[in-house]
Amino acid sequence: MIVALESLRLAFASLRANPLRAVLTILGIVIGIGAVVALMSIGAGSQRAVEEQFTTFGTDTVTVSASRFASDDTALDEDDLAAINEAPGVRRTVCTVETDTRVSFGDTTTFATITGTTPAIQSINSLELQAGSFFSWFAAENDLPLAVLGNAIIENLGADVNQMVGQTVRIGGRDFEVVGVLAETGGVGFASADNSIIVPLGAIEGRLVAFDPAISEIRVQAEPGAVDTYVDALTAALRSVRGIDAGEDDDFQVRDASSIASAVSQTSATLTRLMAAIAAISLVVGGIGIANVMLVTVRERTREIGVRRAVGATRHDIVVQFLVDAVVISVIGGVLGVGAGIAAAFLGGSLMEVAPAFSWAAVALALAVSAVVGVLAGVGPAVQAASVEPTTALRYE
């Protein structure tokens, strides 16, 4: 214990004796640990945001659409909708008809996805309003030209959210009154309505789309006790109504939010680990820097080693002394690196609009890794120092 404490005192004395060299050596570890902590925190934050977004969207819902590999005659229709509604475990459904067209407000024009549907889409898709209100069932039943704009549409049109309600936009050459603006949902595939304009289906039939158009998607919500069974039931109902024989592939798709969330989460985790592995390369460089400095230190302190050996220090004492030197440098770099990584995670997260997620286990692992790097980098120079013969060391100039 006394030897270890004395070695610790000598390690800090060595750092004070060569401050510039110590700073440059520590910097390599700081960069490596900081990069790993920052990337892992931002990656974990992105993964958590995706999971939360899909959870908010609803794990008790699925989206049914025609297969992208199917021909036009396999599009969804009213018979499919009726079959799904009669399937066991289905609580409610809402169908949508989508088309892309030009949208104008004043002198500004953009392109947007127009979604014709009913007010039920608001509750099934958990859509929140930033301004105004959703169009009513009366408006839907009477085909009134009303529109609810996605958050990104307002930005693309150069408009003010708080002043947009009550204004008129031209959609595909037709005037629509804006009754509401959706809160931002984020870009997660079919879960995002930011770039959409939602209108009553009857308001675009015969105008932007044909009369009795093919259904683009059917959103399906399960009964509370049938979340684990309703997908199989509606799949069987669709296969039956569409005349698909056993052994034949489905000509429709059933997309589950939770399965997509899991796939996206796994992809995000893989990318995070890959980036962390790349960042860890700088740790190797930092370790090489420590080893190089320790070799120089051994040469500079050869006479000191000889004196210590002459007054009774063992080879073990010398090894401990130089290992402690290397570990102290590495741990200081690790602590500073964790701090730098946390700061970089907040800075990078703010730029990427992602809230970083920190883990104490990851912080502890980063510090442990920095200590291991110090041991690995110091063991060679320490053994070299211990192998110096006292008589040779005392004659060294």
N, C-alpha and C positions, 0 to 999 in steps of 0.2 A: 504493500500500500504506500509506504514511504517512498519507494522507488518510483511508483507511478506518479505521485504528487510532485516529486522533484522533477521528473521528466516533463510534466505538464508546465511547471514553472519555466523550465528551460525552453520549452516550445514557444511560449509567449515572448520570452526574452529574445529568441531568434527572430520572431516576427517583427518585434520593435527595432531590432538591429538593422533589418533590411525591409523597410516599409513598402517601397515601390515594388520590389520583387514579390513581396507577399501579396500586395493588392492585385498585381497582374496574374499571379498564380490562382488566387481565390476567384478572380473574375471568370476563369474558364468553368469552374464548378457552378458559379452563380448563373451563368448563361444556360448551362445544361439543365440544371434543376428547375430554373425559372421557366424555360421553354416547355418542359414536360408538364409542370403543374398548370401552366396557363392553357395549354392545348387540351389537357385532360378535363379541366374545369369547364372550358367553353364547349367541348364535345359533350360532356355530361349534361350541361345546361340545354344544349340543342336537343338532345335525346329526351330529356324530361319535358321540354316544351311541346315536342311532337306528341308524346304520350298524353299530356294533359289536353292538347287540342282535340285529339281523337276521342278522348273520354268525354269531353264536353259535347262533341258532336253526337255522341250516342253509341254505346256498345250494344244497344238493343235494336239497332236498325241495320238494314242492308239496302243496297241499291241493285236493282235488276235492270239490265240493259241487253240489247241485242248483241250477239257476239261480233267482235270486230272482224272476224274471219268469215262471217256469214254473208249471204247475198241479201239483196233488198227485200225479197219476199219473206224474210224471216224477222222483219221488224216487229216490235211489240204493238199490240192492238188492244181493243176493248175486251176481247175474249180472254186475253192473258191477264188483264187487270181483274176481271171478274173471277177467274180461277184462283188468283192469289188471294183475293178477298175472302174466298170460301175455304181457303186452306186452314187447317187447325193451328191455333196458336198465333194467328195474325190479328193484331189489334186494329190497325188502320193502315191505309195506303194513300199515297198521293202521286199522281203522274205528272210529268213535265214534258213539254215540247220545246226544244231549243233550236235557235237559229242565230247566225251571226250576221250583223248588219251595221250600217253606218248610223251613228247617233250624233246629233248636232245640238248645240246650245249657244245661241248668239252667233259669233263668228268662229267658234271652235268646233271641230269635228273629230270624232274618234270612232273606233270600232269596238263593239261589245257583244257579248253573248246575251241574247234575249230569251228569258225563260218564261214560258206561258204555263201557268199552273193555278192552284187555288190557295186560299189563305192557310190551309192545313200545312203547307210547306214550312211556315214559320215555326210551329211547335215541333214538328218532326225533325227539322234540321237545326233546332235551337238557335234561331236567328234573333239577334238583338238589334234594336234600333238605336241609332245615335241621334236621330232627329225625326220628327213627324210620327206617322203611324203606318201600319200595314193596311193594304186595301181590304175592304170588308167582303163578306159573303154576298151582300147585295150587289156590290160592284162586280164581283165575279159572275154572278148569275145574270147580270144585265150587260155584260161585256163592256163595261165602262173603260175608257182609255186612261187608266191610271198606272203609275209606275213607282216602284221602289228601287232606288239606285244602290248598287254596291259602292263601298267606300272608295275603291280605286277609280271608279267612273267619275266621281266628283273631282278628283285630282286631275284626271286626264282631260276633263272639260274646263279646267281652270276656274272652277266655281267654289263658292263658300258653302260649307255644309249647313250653317245656321240660316242661310238665306235661300237655300235651294228649294225647300218645301213650298209648294204653291206655284213654282215656276213651270214653264212649259218646255219640254224637250221634243225634238223631232226624231222619231225612231223609224228608220226606213221610209221617210217621207210623210209619216203620220204624226200628228201632235198628241203628246201624252202629258198629262199633268203629274208632277212629282208630288207624291203624298208622304214619302218617307225615305230616309237614308239609313242603310244598314251600318252597324258598327263593324269595324275591321275584324275579319275572321282569320286572316293569314292564308298562305298558299299551301294547302295540303290536298291537292287534287280535287276530287269531287266534293270535298268538305268545304271548299272555298266559294264564297259568293261575291268576293270583292270586285271581280271583273264582270259581274252579271247585272242585268236589269230584270227584275221580276215584275210581270204584268199578268192580268187575268188572261186565261187561255183564249177565251172568246174574243178578246180585243185584238188578237193577232191572226185568228183563223180567217182565211180568205183575204188577208192583207199582207202579212209578212210570211205566212205559211199557207198551205192549201187547206181547204175545208176537210174536216175529219183527217187530220195529219197523223202520221205514224208517231207513236209515243217514243220519246228519246230515252226516258228513264222512269222507273217506278220505285219510289222510296217506300220501304216497308218497315213498320214498327211492330215488335212482338208484344204479346201479352206478358205481364210481369212474370208469370210462372212458366213461360214457354220459350225463354231465350235460347235454351240449348237444343230445342227440337224444331222450332218453326222453320228454320232454313231448309231442313230435309223435307218438311211438309210442303213448302211452297215450290221447291225444286221438283218434287214428284207431281204436283198439280200442273206445273208448267210443261213438264215432259208429256203429261197425259193430254192436255189440251192442244199441244203442238204436234202430237202424233209421233213422238220420238220413241222408237222401239228400244228394247233392252239391248245393250251393247253399243248403241250409237252415241256419238258425242252430243252434248248439249249445243244448241244453236243460240244460246243466251248466256249471259254472265251474271253471277250473283257475287257482288263485292261486299265484303264484310269489313267494317271500319277497324275492328280490333285486329284482324289479320294483317291489314295494310299497315296499321300502326306498329305491329310487331316486326314486319319486314323492314319498315323505314328505320325503326329503332335499332335493329341488328346491323343494318347498313351503316348507320351513324356511329354505332359502337366500334365497328370494324375500322372505319376511317379514323376515328379518334385514336385507336390503338396503333394504327399505321403511322399517324402523324407523331404520336408520342415516341414510337420506335425511332423515327427519323431524328426527332429532337434529341433522343438519348445518345446519338452519335457524338454530340458535343460533349457529353459526359466522358466519353472515351478520350476525346482530345484533352479535356481538363485533367483526366487521370494521367495522361502522358506528360502533361505540363508539370504536375506534382512530382512524378517520378524523376523528371529531368532536373527540377529544382533540388530534390533531395540528393541526387547524385552530386550536384555541385556543392551542396551543403556538406556532404561527407568529405569531399576533398578539402573544403575550407576548414573543417573542424578536425582534421586528422591529428594534429598535435593535441587537441583537447581529448580526443579518444585515447591517445597514448597515455596522457596524464591520468585519466580516469582508470584505465586498466592498471597502471602502475600502482595506484593507491588502493586497489582491491576490487574495482568494478568487474563484474563477470560479463561474458559474451551476452548472456540473457539481458543484463541491465542495458547494454548498448543497443540491442535490438529493440527493447521497449522504448528507449529514449527516441530513436528515430521513427519508430512506428507512431508514437504519440505525436511527434512533429507533423507527420503526414496526415494523421486523422484530424488533428486540430485544424489544419488548413482546410481540409475537406468539409468538416462539419460546419465551420464558420461560413464557408461558401454555400453549404446546403441551407443553413438558416437564412442567409441573405437571399439565396435563390428562391426559397419558398415565399418570402416577402415580395420579391420582384415578380414572381409568377402570379401571386394573388393580384397585385396591382395591374399587371399586364392582362390578366383575365378580365378584370373590370373594364379596363380601357378597350380591349378587343371586343368584349361583349357589348359595350355601349355602341361601338361602331357597327357591329353586326346585328344590333337589336336583339341580343340573346342574354338572358340572365345566367351568369356562370353558376355551376353547382359544385360546391367544394365538399371534399370528404376528408375527415380527420385521419382516416386510414390511409388515404393517398398521401397526405402530408407526412405522416409517420413513415410511410414507405420511402418517400423522397429523402427524408433525413437518414434513414437506414442505408439507402443506396449510396448516399454521399459518404457515409462512414466506411462502407465496404470499398468504395472507390479509393478512399484514403489508405485503407489497409493494403489493397492490392498494389497501389502505386508506391507504397512505402516499404513493402516487404523486401524487395530486391536491394534498394539502397541500405536498408537496415542490416541485412545479412552481410552485405559488403563491408559496412562499417564495423560489424562485430568480428569480421575475419582479419582485420588489420592487426598485425603483431605489435605489442607495446613498444618494443625496441625500435622497430621501423617507424612507428608513428612519432616517437619522440625525436627522431632525427629528421622528420619531414619539415621542409621549409615552405 
